[in-house]
């Protein structure tokens, strides 16, 4: 089990890294603060702009983004 901080998750979504692989691709159980989903939604446009994701791709890669 890993506890994921909001800033760490947003950074991982913006830039490919080992952290991103651990969060997105691992089968580990992840715990996160309740406000994480709201923060990811709040910065969704910024994340999409910085990483040039389409919304669906972001949703596919990160289960913390609501469909």
Secondary structure, DSSP 8 states (H G I E B T S, - for coil): -EEE-HHHHHHHHHS--HHHHHHHH----EEE-TTHHHHHHHTHHHHHHHHT--HHHHHHH-TTS--
